[in-house]
Amino acid sequence: NERYRGKTVLVTGAASGIGRAIAFAAAREGAGLILGDVQVDRLADTAAELRAAGAAVYYSRCDISRTSDVDELVRRGSDETGPV
């Protein structure tokens, strides 16, 4: 089932834990992904694994306590993978 085919999902905290699990679940459902986290090295590893599995992924460092970080993540990610 690919109920998110053609859609883009934004996931913060995507480098580990629940955020990472959500990213993989959305990818299995066909979603493009915009991923953010403050742990950039772990986030890059997550993005690489998702890309290897065939997902379209944009990722960037994002501190969700900073509105400017979130705005930038959404703007740049939407340019790469489509609107959220």
PDB file with one MODEL, atoms N, CA, C and O in Angstrom:
MODEL        1
ATOM      1  N   ASN A   1       0.844  -1.183   0.000  1.00  0.00           N
ATOM      2  CA  ASN A   1       0.000   0.000   0.000  1.00  0.00           C
ATOM      3  C   ASN A   1       0.886   1.242   0.000  1.00  0.00           C
ATOM      4  O   ASN A   1       1.797   1.358   0.821  1.00  0.00           O
ATOM      5  N   GLU A   2       0.624   2.160  -0.909  1.00  0.00           N
ATOM      6  CA  GLU A   2       1.409   3.396  -0.996  1.00  0.00           C
ATOM      7  C   GLU A   2       0.479   4.594  -0.908  1.00  0.00           C
ATOM      8  O   GLU A   2       0.359   5.366  -1.859  1.00  0.00           O
ATOM      9  N   ARG A   3      -0.173   4.746   0.223  1.00  0.00           N
ATOM     10  CA  ARG A   3      -1.174   5.796   0.379  1.00  0.00           C
ATOM     11  C   ARG A   3      -0.595   7.202   0.390  1.00  0.00           C
ATOM     12  O   ARG A   3      -1.346   8.168   0.258  1.00  0.00           O
ATOM     13  N   TYR A   4       0.731   7.349   0.545  1.00  0.00           N
ATOM     14  CA  TYR A   4       1.339   8.672   0.537  1.00  0.00           C
ATOM     15  C   TYR A   4       2.084   8.974  -0.765  1.00  0.00           C
ATOM     16  O   TYR A   4       2.811   9.964  -0.845  1.00  0.00           O
ATOM     17  N   ARG A   5       1.910   8.130  -1.781  1.00  0.00           N
ATOM     18  CA  ARG A   5       2.562   8.349  -3.081  1.00  0.00           C
ATOM     19  C   ARG A   5       2.165   9.731  -3.596  1.00  0.00           C
ATOM     20  O   ARG A   5       0.983  10.076  -3.619  1.00  0.00           O
ATOM     21  N   GLY A   6       3.156  10.518  -4.009  1.00  0.00           N
ATOM     22  CA  GLY A   6       2.894  11.855  -4.528  1.00  0.00           C
ATOM     23  C   GLY A   6       2.759  12.922  -3.452  1.00  0.00           C
ATOM     24  O   GLY A   6       2.497  14.084  -3.762  1.00  0.00           O
ATOM     25  N   LYS A   7       2.933  12.541  -2.198  1.00  0.00           N
ATOM     26  CA  LYS A   7       2.829  13.491  -1.091  1.00  0.00           C
ATOM     27  C   LYS A   7       4.189  13.614  -0.411  1.00  0.00           C
ATOM     28  O   LYS A   7       5.040  12.732  -0.523  1.00  0.00           O
ATOM     29  N   THR A   8       4.372  14.727   0.296  1.00  0.00           N
ATOM     30  CA  THR A   8       5.614  14.960   1.028  1.00  0.00           C
ATOM     31  C   THR A   8       5.307  15.058   2.513  1.00  0.00           C
ATOM     32  O   THR A   8       4.373  15.749   2.922  1.00  0.00           O
ATOM     33  N   VAL A   9       6.094  14.366   3.310  1.00  0.00           N
ATOM     34  CA  VAL A   9       5.930  14.347   4.760  1.00  0.00           C
ATOM     35  C   VAL A   9       7.149  15.013   5.394  1.00  0.00           C
ATOM     36  O   VAL A   9       8.286  14.688   5.051  1.00  0.00           O
ATOM     37  N   LEU A  10       6.915  15.934   6.311  1.00  0.00           N
ATOM     38  CA  LEU A  10       7.970  16.593   7.069  1.00  0.00           C
ATOM     39  C   LEU A  10       8.089  15.910   8.421  1.00  0.00           C
ATOM     40  O   LEU A  10       7.096  15.741   9.128  1.00  0.00           O
ATOM     41  N   VAL A  11       9.307  15.519   8.779  1.00  0.00           N
ATOM     42  CA  VAL A  11       9.543  14.848  10.061  1.00  0.00           C
ATOM     43  C   VAL A  11      10.695  15.549  10.766  1.00  0.00           C
ATOM     44  O   VAL A  11      11.798  15.641  10.226  1.00  0.00           O
ATOM     45  N   THR A  12      10.437  16.044  11.973  1.00  0.00           N
ATOM     46  CA  THR A  12      11.513  16.585  12.795  1.00  0.00           C
ATOM     47  C   THR A  12      11.930  15.522  13.803  1.00  0.00           C
ATOM     48  O   THR A  12      11.169  14.602  14.103  1.00  0.00           O
ATOM     49  N   GLY A  13      13.128  15.656  14.314  1.00  0.00           N
ATOM     50  CA  GLY A  13      13.647  14.623  15.210  1.00  0.00           C
ATOM     51  C   GLY A  13      13.881  13.327  14.461  1.00  0.00           C
ATOM     52  O   GLY A  13      13.771  12.243  15.034  1.00  0.00           O
ATOM     53  N   ALA A  14      14.209  13.439  13.162  1.00  0.00           N
ATOM     54  CA  ALA A  14      14.280  12.270  12.281  1.00  0.00           C
ATOM     55  C   ALA A  14      15.578  11.483  12.381  1.00  0.00           C
ATOM     56  O   ALA A  14      15.704  10.438  11.743  1.00  0.00           O
ATOM     57  N   ALA A  15      16.545  11.948  13.158  1.00  0.00           N
ATOM     58  CA  ALA A  15      17.823  11.252  13.244  1.00  0.00           C
ATOM     59  C   ALA A  15      17.747   9.981  14.077  1.00  0.00           C
ATOM     60  O   ALA A  15      18.570   9.081  13.909  1.00  0.00           O
ATOM     61  N   SER A  16      16.768   9.897  14.974  1.00  0.00           N
ATOM     62  CA  SER A  16      16.697   8.728  15.858  1.00  0.00           C
ATOM     63  C   SER A  16      15.293   8.595  16.442  1.00  0.00           C
ATOM     64  O   SER A  16      14.435   9.461  16.269  1.00  0.00           O
ATOM     65  N   GLY A  17      15.098   7.501  17.125  1.00  0.00           N
ATOM     66  CA  GLY A  17      13.869   7.292  17.880  1.00  0.00           C
ATOM     67  C   GLY A  17      12.592   7.320  17.062  1.00  0.00           C
ATOM     68  O   GLY A  17      12.534   6.802  15.947  1.00  0.00           O
ATOM     69  N   ILE A  18      11.575   7.935  17.638  1.00  0.00           N
ATOM     70  CA  ILE A  18      10.249   7.971  17.012  1.00  0.00           C
ATOM     71  C   ILE A  18      10.283   8.705  15.676  1.00  0.00           C
ATOM     72  O   ILE A  18       9.651   8.266  14.715  1.00  0.00           O
ATOM     73  N   GLY A  19      11.017   9.823  15.605  1.00  0.00           N
ATOM     74  CA  GLY A  19      11.092  10.564  14.346  1.00  0.00           C
ATOM     75  C   GLY A  19      11.670   9.718  13.225  1.00  0.00           C
ATOM     76  O   GLY A  19      11.168   9.748  12.101  1.00  0.00           O
ATOM     77  N   ARG A  20      12.712   8.970  13.518  1.00  0.00           N
ATOM     78  CA  ARG A  20      13.314   8.086  12.512  1.00  0.00           C
ATOM     79  C   ARG A  20      12.325   7.007  12.087  1.00  0.00           C
ATOM     80  O   ARG A  20      12.200   6.701  10.901  1.00  0.00           O
ATOM     81  N   ALA A  21      11.633   6.441  13.048  1.00  0.00           N
ATOM     82  CA  ALA A  21      10.647   5.399  12.741  1.00  0.00           C
ATOM     83  C   ALA A  21       9.508   5.947  11.872  1.00  0.00           C
ATOM     84  O   ALA A  21       9.041   5.270  10.956  1.00  0.00           O
ATOM     85  N   ILE A  22       9.068   7.169  12.163  1.00  0.00           N
ATOM     86  CA  ILE A  22       8.018   7.790  11.361  1.00  0.00           C
ATOM     87  C   ILE A  22       8.508   8.004   9.927  1.00  0.00           C
ATOM     88  O   ILE A  22       7.768   7.756   8.975  1.00  0.00           O
ATOM     89  N   ALA A  23       9.747   8.463   9.770  1.00  0.00           N
ATOM     90  CA  ALA A  23      10.303   8.678   8.434  1.00  0.00           C
ATOM     91  C   ALA A  23      10.305   7.377   7.629  1.00  0.00           C
ATOM     92  O   ALA A  23       9.910   7.371   6.463  1.00  0.00           O
ATOM     93  N   PHE A  24      10.741   6.289   8.237  1.00  0.00           N
ATOM     94  CA  PHE A  24      10.767   5.007   7.529  1.00  0.00           C
ATOM     95  C   PHE A  24       9.351   4.511   7.208  1.00  0.00           C
ATOM     96  O   PHE A  24       9.114   3.952   6.137  1.00  0.00           O
ATOM     97  N   ALA A  25       8.428   4.714   8.125  1.00  0.00           N
ATOM     98  CA  ALA A  25       7.037   4.304   7.868  1.00  0.00           C
ATOM     99  C   ALA A  25       6.440   5.101   6.719  1.00  0.00           C
ATOM    100  O   ALA A  25       5.765   4.533   5.860  1.00  0.00           O
ATOM    101  N   ALA A  26       6.676   6.403   6.690  1.00  0.00           N
ATOM    102  CA  ALA A  26       6.152   7.241   5.606  1.00  0.00           C
ATOM    103  C   ALA A  26       6.789   6.853   4.272  1.00  0.00           C
ATOM    104  O   ALA A  26       6.111   6.827   3.245  1.00  0.00           O
ATOM    105  N   ALA A  27       8.079   6.553   4.284  1.00  0.00           N
ATOM    106  CA  ALA A  27       8.758   6.131   3.056  1.00  0.00           C
ATOM    107  C   ALA A  27       8.173   4.825   2.528  1.00  0.00           C
ATOM    108  O   ALA A  27       7.992   4.666   1.321  1.00  0.00           O
ATOM    109  N   ARG A  28       7.881   3.896   3.423  1.00  0.00           N
ATOM    110  CA  ARG A  28       7.270   2.625   2.994  1.00  0.00           C
ATOM    111  C   ARG A  28       5.912   2.854   2.340  1.00  0.00           C
ATOM    112  O   ARG A  28       5.469   2.048   1.521  1.00  0.00           O
ATOM    113  N   GLU A  29       5.257   3.944   2.697  1.00  0.00           N
ATOM    114  CA  GLU A  29       3.953   4.286   2.128  1.00  0.00           C
ATOM    115  C   GLU A  29       4.084   5.172   0.893  1.00  0.00           C
ATOM    116  O   GLU A  29       3.082   5.652   0.363  1.00  0.00           O
ATOM    117  N   GLY A  30       5.333   5.394   0.427  1.00  0.00           N
ATOM    118  CA  GLY A  30       5.565   6.099  -0.825  1.00  0.00           C
ATOM    119  C   GLY A  30       5.788   7.596  -0.725  1.00  0.00           C
ATOM    120  O   GLY A  30       5.856   8.269  -1.753  1.00  0.00           O
ATOM    121  N   ALA A  31       5.904   8.137   0.473  1.00  0.00           N
ATOM    122  CA  ALA A  31       6.060   9.583   0.643  1.00  0.00           C
ATOM    123  C   ALA A  31       7.453  10.066   0.284  1.00  0.00           C
ATOM    124  O   ALA A  31       8.438   9.350   0.461  1.00  0.00           O
ATOM    125  N   GLY A  32       7.522  11.289  -0.224  1.00  0.00           N
ATOM    126  CA  GLY A  32       8.773  12.029  -0.268  1.00  0.00           C
ATOM    127  C   GLY A  32       8.983  12.580   1.128  1.00  0.00           C
ATOM    128  O   GLY A  32       8.015  12.777   1.862  1.00  0.00           O
ATOM    129  N   LEU A  33      10.220  12.833   1.510  1.00  0.00           N
ATOM    130  CA  LEU A  33      10.503  13.206   2.892  1.00  0.00           C
ATOM    131  C   LEU A  33      11.336  14.472   3.012  1.00  0.00           C
ATOM    132  O   LEU A  33      12.291  14.684   2.265  1.00  0.00           O
ATOM    133  N   ILE A  34      10.951  15.301   3.962  1.00  0.00           N
ATOM    134  CA  ILE A  34      11.746  16.432   4.411  1.00  0.00           C
ATOM    135  C   ILE A  34      12.084  16.132   5.863  1.00  0.00           C
ATOM    136  O   ILE A  34      11.191  16.030   6.704  1.00  0.00           O
ATOM    137  N   LEU A  35      13.366  15.992   6.157  1.00  0.00           N
ATOM    138  CA  LEU A  35      13.803  15.567   7.486  1.00  0.00           C
ATOM    139  C   LEU A  35      14.640  16.641   8.162  1.00  0.00           C
ATOM    140  O   LEU A  35      15.480  17.281   7.528  1.00  0.00           O
ATOM    141  N   GLY A  36      14.404  16.831   9.443  1.00  0.00           N
ATOM    142  CA  GLY A  36      15.191  17.773  10.214  1.00  0.00           C
ATOM    143  C   GLY A  36      15.562  17.214  11.565  1.00  0.00           C
ATOM    144  O   GLY A  36      14.833  16.407  12.142  1.00  0.00           O
ATOM    145  N   ASP A  37      16.712  17.655  12.066  1.00  0.00           N
ATOM    146  CA  ASP A  37      17.181  17.275  13.398  1.00  0.00           C
ATOM    147  C   ASP A  37      18.418  18.100  13.705  1.00  0.00           C
ATOM    148  O   ASP A  37      19.048  18.634  12.793  1.00  0.00           O
ATOM    149  N   VAL A  38      18.769  18.210  14.969  1.00  0.00           N
ATOM    150  CA  VAL A  38      20.004  18.899  15.352  1.00  0.00           C
ATOM    151  C   VAL A  38      21.210  17.968  15.281  1.00  0.00           C
ATOM    152  O   VAL A  38      22.348  18.436  15.263  1.00  0.00           O
ATOM    153  N   GLN A  39      20.980  16.676  15.242  1.00  0.00           N
ATOM    154  CA  GLN A  39      22.051  15.675  15.151  1.00  0.00           C
ATOM    155  C   GLN A  39      22.346  15.397  13.676  1.00  0.00           C
ATOM    156  O   GLN A  39      21.876  14.404  13.121  1.00  0.00           O
ATOM    157  N   VAL A  40      23.120  16.269  13.051  1.00  0.00           N
ATOM    158  CA  VAL A  40      23.286  16.232  11.602  1.00  0.00           C
ATOM    159  C   VAL A  40      23.941  14.941  11.108  1.00  0.00           C
ATOM    160  O   VAL A  40      23.523  14.405  10.082  1.00  0.00           O
ATOM    161  N   ASP A  41      24.946  14.432  11.802  1.00  0.00           N
ATOM    162  CA  ASP A  41      25.609  13.211  11.341  1.00  0.00           C
ATOM    163  C   ASP A  41      24.642  12.029  11.336  1.00  0.00           C
ATOM    164  O   ASP A  41      24.595  11.269  10.369  1.00  0.00           O
ATOM    165  N   ARG A  42      23.888  11.876  12.391  1.00  0.00           N
ATOM    166  CA  ARG A  42      22.914  10.776  12.451  1.00  0.00           C
ATOM    167  C   ARG A  42      21.794  10.993  11.443  1.00  0.00           C
ATOM    168  O   ARG A  42      21.284  10.036  10.861  1.00  0.00           O
ATOM    169  N   LEU A  43      21.410  12.249  11.237  1.00  0.00           N
ATOM    170  CA  LEU A  43      20.378  12.564  10.245  1.00  0.00           C
ATOM    171  C   LEU A  43      20.855  12.202   8.837  1.00  0.00           C
ATOM    172  O   LEU A  43      20.087  11.663   8.039  1.00  0.00           O
ATOM    173  N   ALA A  44      22.112  12.495   8.538  1.00  0.00           N
ATOM    174  CA  ALA A  44      22.674  12.131   7.236  1.00  0.00           C
ATOM    175  C   ALA A  44      22.649  10.621   7.031  1.00  0.00           C
ATOM    176  O   ALA A  44      22.361  10.154   5.929  1.00  0.00           O
ATOM    177  N   ASP A  45      22.944   9.856   8.071  1.00  0.00           N
ATOM    178  CA  ASP A  45      22.887   8.397   7.981  1.00  0.00           C
ATOM    179  C   ASP A  45      21.459   7.922   7.704  1.00  0.00           C
ATOM    180  O   ASP A  45      21.238   7.041   6.873  1.00  0.00           O
ATOM    181  N   THR A  46      20.497   8.516   8.408  1.00  0.00           N
ATOM    182  CA  THR A  46      19.088   8.158   8.196  1.00  0.00           C
ATOM    183  C   THR A  46      18.680   8.463   6.761  1.00  0.00           C
ATOM    184  O   THR A  46      18.053   7.636   6.099  1.00  0.00           O
ATOM    185  N   ALA A  47      19.037   9.654   6.281  1.00  0.00           N
ATOM    186  CA  ALA A  47      18.697  10.045   4.910  1.00  0.00           C
ATOM    187  C   ALA A  47      19.319   9.097   3.894  1.00  0.00           C
ATOM    188  O   ALA A  47      18.671   8.724   2.916  1.00  0.00           O
ATOM    189  N   ALA A  48      20.563   8.708   4.118  1.00  0.00           N
ATOM    190  CA  ALA A  48      21.236   7.786   3.200  1.00  0.00           C
ATOM    191  C   ALA A  48      20.536   6.431   3.159  1.00  0.00           C
ATOM    192  O   ALA A  48      20.373   5.849   2.087  1.00  0.00           O
ATOM    193  N   GLU A  49      20.128   5.935   4.301  1.00  0.00           N
ATOM    194  CA  GLU A  49      19.406   4.655   4.341  1.00  0.00           C
ATOM    195  C   GLU A  49      18.082   4.756   3.595  1.00  0.00           C
ATOM    196  O   GLU A  49      17.714   3.847   2.852  1.00  0.00           O
ATOM    197  N   LEU A  50      17.373   5.850   3.791  1.00  0.00           N
ATOM    198  CA  LEU A  50      16.090   6.032   3.117  1.00  0.00           C
ATOM    199  C   LEU A  50      16.267   6.166   1.604  1.00  0.00           C
ATOM    200  O   LEU A  50      15.487   5.607   0.833  1.00  0.00           O
ATOM    201  N   ARG A  51      17.283   6.899   1.187  1.00  0.00           N
ATOM    202  CA  ARG A  51      17.553   7.035  -0.245  1.00  0.00           C
ATOM    203  C   ARG A  51      17.913   5.688  -0.859  1.00  0.00           C
ATOM    204  O   ARG A  51      17.482   5.369  -1.967  1.00  0.00           O
ATOM    205  N   ALA A  52      18.708   4.897  -0.133  1.00  0.00           N
ATOM    206  CA  ALA A  52      19.086   3.569  -0.626  1.00  0.00           C
ATOM    207  C   ALA A  52      17.861   2.681  -0.818  1.00  0.00           C
ATOM    208  O   ALA A  52      17.858   1.777  -1.653  1.00  0.00           O
ATOM    209  N   ALA A  53      16.828   2.954  -0.034  1.00  0.00           N
ATOM    210  CA  ALA A  53      15.578   2.196  -0.146  1.00  0.00           C
ATOM    211  C   ALA A  53      14.650   2.785  -1.210  1.00  0.00           C
ATOM    212  O   ALA A  53      13.556   2.270  -1.439  1.00  0.00           O
ATOM    213  N   GLY A  54      15.094   3.875  -1.862  1.00  0.00           N
ATOM    214  CA  GLY A  54      14.327   4.439  -2.968  1.00  0.00           C
ATOM    215  C   GLY A  54      13.503   5.680  -2.650  1.00  0.00           C
ATOM    216  O   GLY A  54      12.766   6.158  -3.512  1.00  0.00           O
ATOM    217  N   ALA A  55      13.607   6.206  -1.448  1.00  0.00           N
ATOM    218  CA  ALA A  55      12.816   7.380  -1.069  1.00  0.00           C
ATOM    219  C   ALA A  55      13.480   8.669  -1.558  1.00  0.00           C
ATOM    220  O   ALA A  55      14.705   8.775  -1.601  1.00  0.00           O
ATOM    221  N   ALA A  56      12.653   9.637  -1.921  1.00  0.00           N
ATOM    222  CA  ALA A  56      13.122  10.989  -2.213  1.00  0.00           C
ATOM    223  C   ALA A  56      13.245  11.713  -0.882  1.00  0.00           C
ATOM    224  O   ALA A  56      12.269  11.825  -0.139  1.00  0.00           O
ATOM    225  N   VAL A  57      14.452  12.209  -0.575  1.00  0.00           N
ATOM    226  CA  VAL A  57      14.710  12.777   0.755  1.00  0.00           C
ATOM    227  C   VAL A  57      15.468  14.097   0.642  1.00  0.00           C
ATOM    228  O   VAL A  57      16.449  14.210  -0.093  1.00  0.00           O
ATOM    229  N   TYR A  58      14.992  15.082   1.380  1.00  0.00           N
ATOM    230  CA  TYR A  58      15.751  16.305   1.644  1.00  0.00           C
ATOM    231  C   TYR A  58      15.948  16.337   3.148  1.00  0.00           C
ATOM    232  O   TYR A  58      15.020  16.050   3.904  1.00  0.00           O
ATOM    233  N   TYR A  59      17.166  16.689   3.593  1.00  0.00           N
ATOM    234  CA  TYR A  59      17.382  16.796   5.034  1.00  0.00           C
ATOM    235  C   TYR A  59      18.260  17.992   5.336  1.00  0.00           C
ATOM    236  O   TYR A  59      19.066  18.423   4.512  1.00  0.00           O
ATOM    237  N   SER A  60      18.086  18.515   6.531  1.00  0.00           N
ATOM    238  CA  SER A  60      18.880  19.646   6.970  1.00  0.00           C
ATOM    239  C   SER A  60      18.833  19.748   8.484  1.00  0.00           C
ATOM    240  O   SER A  60      17.889  19.291   9.128  1.00  0.00           O
ATOM    241  N   ARG A  61      19.884  20.366   9.041  1.00  0.00           N
ATOM    242  CA  ARG A  61      19.882  20.645  10.467  1.00  0.00           C
ATOM    243  C   ARG A  61      18.701  21.558  10.760  1.00  0.00           C
ATOM    244  O   ARG A  61      18.464  22.524  10.035  1.00  0.00           O
ATOM    245  N   CYS A  62      17.969  21.257  11.809  1.00  0.00           N
ATOM    246  CA  CYS A  62      16.818  22.064  12.195  1.00  0.00           C
ATOM    247  C   CYS A  62      16.620  21.973  13.701  1.00  0.00           C
ATOM    248  O   CYS A  62      16.454  20.889  14.259  1.00  0.00           O
ATOM    249  N   ASP A  63      16.641  23.125  14.338  1.00  0.00           N
ATOM    250  CA  ASP A  63      16.317  23.238  15.761  1.00  0.00           C
ATOM    251  C   ASP A  63      14.891  23.771  15.815  1.00  0.00           C
ATOM    252  O   ASP A  63      14.653  24.939  15.507  1.00  0.00           O
ATOM    253  N   ILE A  64      13.947  22.929  16.202  1.00  0.00           N
ATOM    254  CA  ILE A  64      12.541  23.335  16.135  1.00  0.00           C
ATOM    255  C   ILE A  64      12.180  24.440  17.114  1.00  0.00           C
ATOM    256  O   ILE A  64      11.077  24.981  17.041  1.00  0.00           O
ATOM    257  N   SER A  65      13.068  24.788  18.019  1.00  0.00           N
ATOM    258  CA  SER A  65      12.804  25.915  18.904  1.00  0.00           C
ATOM    259  C   SER A  65      13.073  27.254  18.206  1.00  0.00           C
ATOM    260  O   SER A  65      12.781  28.319  18.749  1.00  0.00           O
ATOM    261  N   ARG A  66      13.632  27.181  16.997  1.00  0.00           N
ATOM    262  CA  ARG A  66      13.916  28.383  16.200  1.00  0.00           C
ATOM    263  C   ARG A  66      13.009  28.412  14.979  1.00  0.00           C
ATOM    264  O   ARG A  66      13.164  27.604  14.063  1.00  0.00           O
ATOM    265  N   THR A  67      12.077  29.328  14.966  1.00  0.00           N
ATOM    266  CA  THR A  67      11.132  29.446  13.866  1.00  0.00           C
ATOM    267  C   THR A  67      11.846  29.574  12.529  1.00  0.00           C
ATOM    268  O   THR A  67      11.407  29.002  11.531  1.00  0.00           O
ATOM    269  N   SER A  68      12.942  30.321  12.502  1.00  0.00           N
ATOM    270  CA  SER A  68      13.672  30.503  11.247  1.00  0.00           C
ATOM    271  C   SER A  68      14.225  29.179  10.716  1.00  0.00           C
ATOM    272  O   SER A  68      14.247  28.966   9.503  1.00  0.00           O
ATOM    273  N   ASP A  69      14.668  28.292  11.599  1.00  0.00           N
ATOM    274  CA  ASP A  69      15.141  26.966  11.167  1.00  0.00           C
ATOM    275  C   ASP A  69      14.010  26.167  10.529  1.00  0.00           C
ATOM    276  O   ASP A  69      14.193  25.551   9.479  1.00  0.00           O
ATOM    277  N   VAL A  70      12.854  26.179  11.161  1.00  0.00           N
ATOM    278  CA  VAL A  70      11.712  25.418  10.646  1.00  0.00           C
ATOM    279  C   VAL A  70      11.259  25.995   9.308  1.00  0.00           C
ATOM    280  O   VAL A  70      11.005  25.246   8.365  1.00  0.00           O
ATOM    281  N   ASP A  71      11.156  27.315   9.217  1.00  0.00           N
ATOM    282  CA  ASP A  71      10.760  27.962   7.959  1.00  0.00           C
ATOM    283  C   ASP A  71      11.707  27.593   6.828  1.00  0.00           C
ATOM    284  O   ASP A  71      11.273  27.289   5.716  1.00  0.00           O
ATOM    285  N   GLU A  72      13.007  27.621   7.120  1.00  0.00           N
ATOM    286  CA  GLU A  72      14.021  27.289   6.111  1.00  0.00           C
ATOM    287  C   GLU A  72      13.927  25.821   5.697  1.00  0.00           C
ATOM    288  O   GLU A  72      14.039  25.506   4.512  1.00  0.00           O
ATOM    289  N   LEU A  73      13.723  24.928   6.653  1.00  0.00           N
ATOM    290  CA  LEU A  73      13.572  23.506   6.349  1.00  0.00           C
ATOM    291  C   LEU A  73      12.386  23.280   5.413  1.00  0.00           C
ATOM    292  O   LEU A  73      12.497  22.553   4.426  1.00  0.00           O
ATOM    293  N   VAL A  74      11.268  23.896   5.725  1.00  0.00           N
ATOM    294  CA  VAL A  74      10.066  23.734   4.893  1.00  0.00           C
ATOM    295  C   VAL A  74      10.297  24.320   3.505  1.00  0.00           C
ATOM    296  O   VAL A  74       9.967  23.690   2.500  1.00  0.00           O
ATOM    297  N   ARG A  75      10.866  25.528   3.446  1.00  0.00           N
ATOM    298  CA  ARG A  75      11.064  26.188   2.155  1.00  0.00           C
ATOM    299  C   ARG A  75      12.007  25.397   1.254  1.00  0.00           C
ATOM    300  O   ARG A  75      11.674  25.093   0.109  1.00  0.00           O
ATOM    301  N   ARG A  76      13.170  25.071   1.773  1.00  0.00           N
ATOM    302  CA  ARG A  76      14.155  24.349   0.950  1.00  0.00           C
ATOM    303  C   ARG A  76      13.696  22.925   0.638  1.00  0.00           C
ATOM    304  O   ARG A  76      13.858  22.439  -0.482  1.00  0.00           O
ATOM    305  N   GLY A  77      13.125  22.271   1.639  1.00  0.00           N
ATOM    306  CA  GLY A  77      12.650  20.909   1.417  1.00  0.00           C
ATOM    307  C   GLY A  77      11.546  20.840   0.374  1.00  0.00           C
ATOM    308  O   GLY A  77      11.521  19.934  -0.460  1.00  0.00           O
ATOM    309  N   SER A  78      10.635  21.803   0.426  1.00  0.00           N
ATOM    310  CA  SER A  78       9.536  21.843  -0.549  1.00  0.00           C
ATOM    311  C   SER A  78      10.066  22.068  -1.960  1.00  0.00           C
ATOM    312  O   SER A  78       9.520  21.523  -2.919  1.00  0.00           O
ATOM    313  N   ASP A  79      11.125  22.866  -2.096  1.00  0.00           N
ATOM    314  CA  ASP A  79      11.735  23.066  -3.403  1.00  0.00           C
ATOM    315  C   ASP A  79      12.300  21.766  -3.952  1.00  0.00           C
ATOM    316  O   ASP A  79      12.273  21.537  -5.161  1.00  0.00           O
ATOM    317  N   GLU A  80      12.811  20.912  -3.068  1.00  0.00           N
ATOM    318  CA  GLU A  80      13.446  19.652  -3.483  1.00  0.00           C
ATOM    319  C   GLU A  80      12.454  18.509  -3.696  1.00  0.00           C
ATOM    320  O   GLU A  80      12.555  17.768  -4.674  1.00  0.00           O
ATOM    321  N   THR A  81      11.502  18.368  -2.785  1.00  0.00           N
ATOM    322  CA  THR A  81      10.658  17.163  -2.800  1.00  0.00           C
ATOM    323  C   THR A  81       9.183  17.439  -3.048  1.00  0.00           C
ATOM    324  O   THR A  81       8.400  16.501  -3.200  1.00  0.00           O
ATOM    325  N   GLY A  82       8.790  18.707  -3.093  1.00  0.00           N
ATOM    326  CA  GLY A  82       7.387  19.061  -3.288  1.00  0.00           C
ATOM    327  C   GLY A  82       6.802  19.606  -2.004  1.00  0.00           C
ATOM    328  O   GLY A  82       7.368  19.423  -0.926  1.00  0.00           O
ATOM    329  N   PRO A  83       5.658  20.279  -2.120  1.00  0.00           N
ATOM    330  CA  PRO A  83       5.053  20.916  -0.933  1.00  0.00           C
ATOM    331  C   PRO A  83       4.588  19.897   0.099  1.00  0.00           C
ATOM    332  O   PRO A  83       4.180  18.782  -0.226  1.00  0.00           O
ATOM    333  N   VAL A  84       4.666  20.321   1.340  1.00  0.00           N
ATOM    334  CA  VAL A  84       4.221  19.479   2.453  1.00  0.00           C
ATOM    335  C   VAL A  84       2.699  19.435   2.442  1.00  0.00           C
ATOM    336  O   VAL A  84       2.094  18.783   3.293  1.00  0.00           O
TER     337      VAL A  84
ENDMDL
END
